[in-house]
Amino acid sequence: MPIMRTVLASALLAACAPVLAGTVTVITSFPKDLTQAYKSAFEKANPGITLEILNKNTVSGIAYVRETPAGQRPEVFWASAPDAFEVLGREKLLSPAPDAANAEVPDKIGSYPINDPGGLYMGQALAGYGIMYNTRYIKAHKLTPPVEWKDLLAPQWFGHLGMTAPSRSGTMHLTVETILQGEGWADGWQTLLRMSGNASQMTERSFGVPDGVNNGQFGAGPVIDFFGLSSKYSKFPVEFVYPSETSVVPANIALIAGAKNTEEGKKFIAFTLSKAGQELLLEPKISRLPVLPYKDLAGKIPQGYPDPAEIAQRSKVHFDADLSQTRYYVVQALFDQTITFRLSDLQAATKAIYEAEQKLGDKAKTGQAAELLDQARKLAWSPLIDPKTAADPEFLKVFTRDKKDASTNKQITQLEGEWSGKAKANYEQAVKLARQAAAL
């Protein structure tokens, strides 16, 4: 009987005890300095809950959520690109989490909503896009410190830039879209092609650009602000500038539909939006812009820290997330086929044009030489898709269909092959024309 009483007592205690806390898995593209700070602080505030970080670039993260069966998915998606959340929301892969929201967060930054109007995701930090450069590098190479995107298009910057592709980085996708929306489709692609022609490398991840600028591998590169600011406040010899064509948009956090541990996932989201969670953003190694108003973080804002409201007010770009989401995969595919996979050809064309311009001097501005160079520039630096096609709903629909469908896959593969072949031919012809001009 004593044994039976002991068993019964143990069972009663087990029934009265709280359910053991589990694991919250977070898919994120953010660097370890940020995720480790949140992991430590959250686990300290919530004993028994383990935060598991699954680091993937944004595009891979979307694919992972899409391919994982409901009931087995991670709890939280956390990334900088708002259009990525639009994609997940459209595919019904997110769940509203209104009880995790912080009522002190403003509705908008500039004219842009901080939280999704439908409640599927929330702004957790604010992000701007700009240029990071190494002060020692540009002094050694006698380069002019860049202020605007157009500054990186000058011949003096040839071979000195580091970039990544929007298909490899959600933050680079936002940078590309910011330029396209600020300058328009045709002029924006010309900027992107000329900037890429000056690049020495397309890095595998977005981290590769700031790491390369930090260590002097690159002189400069386009990055999201927290890469530049965290390096600057960590005493690297770097600066970060917001061009007049920038955008300030939320870096979002959301609850994934069909997750294993929904309630504790909400706890993590709520923590990141709390005052304690927002203050973590201001640590030097993180250096992100909070969504909570600065008045709510009195005494915590470093001297000279960027003010997102001021940046949003002076920016020329009013970012359209719906437009970005609509052409999300088209922009990535076009960039890869004409830039990422054809970088050496684009570099060769860019170099040939610069050499011809330098050799000819004023003669490059008139006569046959000017005509040949103008043709070379158009071949090298004009997008393969015109603005009308880029806005055609039927064309865009091809890239938003289920890629597992054989006919869709075949159509996309055919288009990408055509773009790649056309880009190669254009770059080779641009080299030929530039050399002809130089020979004159």
C-alpha positions, 0 to 999 in steps of 0.5 A, a space after each residue: 500500500 505505501 508503494 501505491 500511495 507513492 505512485 498516486 501522489 507522484 501522479 497527482 503532483 505531475 497532473 498539477 505541475 505546469 506543462 514543461 516549456 519547450 523549444 521555440 525555433 526561429 528562422 532568421 537571416 540576422 547575424 549571430 551577434 543579434 540572435 545570440 543577444 536575444 537568445 540569452 536575454 529571452 531564455 533568462 527572462 523565460 526559464 525553461 524555454 530554449 530558443 533555437 536559431 535556424 539561420 538561413 537567408 530570406 529566400 531559403 527561409 521562405 522555401 524551408 517554411 513552404 516545404 515543411 509540413 504543417 504541425 512540424 514548422 518552426 514558430 517564428 519568421 524574423 527578417 528584414 524584407 517586408 516583401 518576403 512576409 507578403 509572399 508568406 502571407 499570400 501563401 497562408 503560411 503566417 498566423 496573426 498574433 495580436 496578443 504579442 503586439 506592443 500598443 506603444 509602437 506607432 502605426 507608421 514610419 513616414 507613410 509606411 505601416 509598421 505592422 501588417 494591416 491584416 495582423 499577419 506580421 509586426 515591425 520589430 525594428 526599422 531598417 534603411 538602405 545605403 552605402 558602407 565604405 572603408 575610410 582607410 581603403 578609400 584614402 589609400 586608393 584616393 577615392 571620393 567618399 560616396 554619398 549617393 548611389 550614382 557616386 559608385 558608378 564612376 570609373 574610379 570605383 571599378 573593381 573596388 565594390 563588393 555586392 551580393 545578389 537579391 536571390 541570396 539576400 533579402 536585404 539586397 533585394 530591398 536595396 535593389 527595389 529601393 533603387 528601382 522604385 526611386 529611379 524607375 525601372 529603366 534608369 534603376 536597372 542602369 544604375 544596378 548594372 553600372 554599379 555591378 560592373 564596378 564590383 569585384 565580386 558577388 558574395 554568397 551572403 549579404 554578410 559577405 559585403 560588410 565583412 569585406 568592407 570591414 577587412 579592406 577587401 572592398 572599398 564600399 558596398 550597398 548594405 542595410 544600415 545595421 551592418 554599417 552602423 554596427 561596424 562603425 560603433 564597434 570601432 571598425 574604420 568604416 562609415 555608413 551613409 543614407 543616400 537621398 534614394 533610400 527607404 525606411 521600412 520595418 524588419 518584421 517578425 511573424 508567427 508561422 502557421 502550422 508551428 509546433 509550439 505556437 504559444 511560446 512562439 508568441 512569447 518570443 515575439 512579445 519579448 522582441 517588441 517589449 522595452 527590454 527587447 527594443 533596448 537590445 537593438 541599441 547594443 553596439 554590435 547590433 545597432 538597429 533602429 527601434 520601432 518604439 519611439 525614442 521618447 520611450 527609450 530615453 537615456 538609451 539612444 547613443 549620441 548621434 544615432 540615426 533618427 528613422 523618422 528624419 531619414 524617412 521624411 527626407 527620403 525620395 522613395 515611398 516604398 511600395 511593398 505590394 509592387 516589390 512583392 508582385 515582381 519579387 521573383 522576376 527581379 531576382 531572376 533577371 538580376 541573376 541571369 544578367 549580373 550574378 551569373 554574367 559578372 565577368 562578362 559585365 565587368 569586361 564590357 564596363 572595363 572596355 567602355 572606361 578604357 575607350 573613354 579614357 583613351 579618347 578624352 573629348 573625342 568620345 563626345 562627338 562623331 563616330 566614336 561617340 556613336 559607338 560608345 553610346 551603343 556599347 553603353 546601351 548594350 551593357 547597361 540597359 535592362 533586357 525587360 522593358 518597363 511595360 513587360 515588367 508591369 504585365 500581370 500575365 508575365 509576372 504571373 509566370 513567376 508566381 505560379 507553383 514552380 513544381 508544375 512542369 510546364 511552369 518550370 519549363 517556361 521559367 527555365 526557357 526565359 532565364 536561358 534567353 536572358 542569359 544568352 542575350 546578356 552574354 551576347 550584349 556584353 561581348 558586342 559592347 566590348 567589340 564596339 568600345 574597342 572599335 571606338 578606342 581604335 578611332 
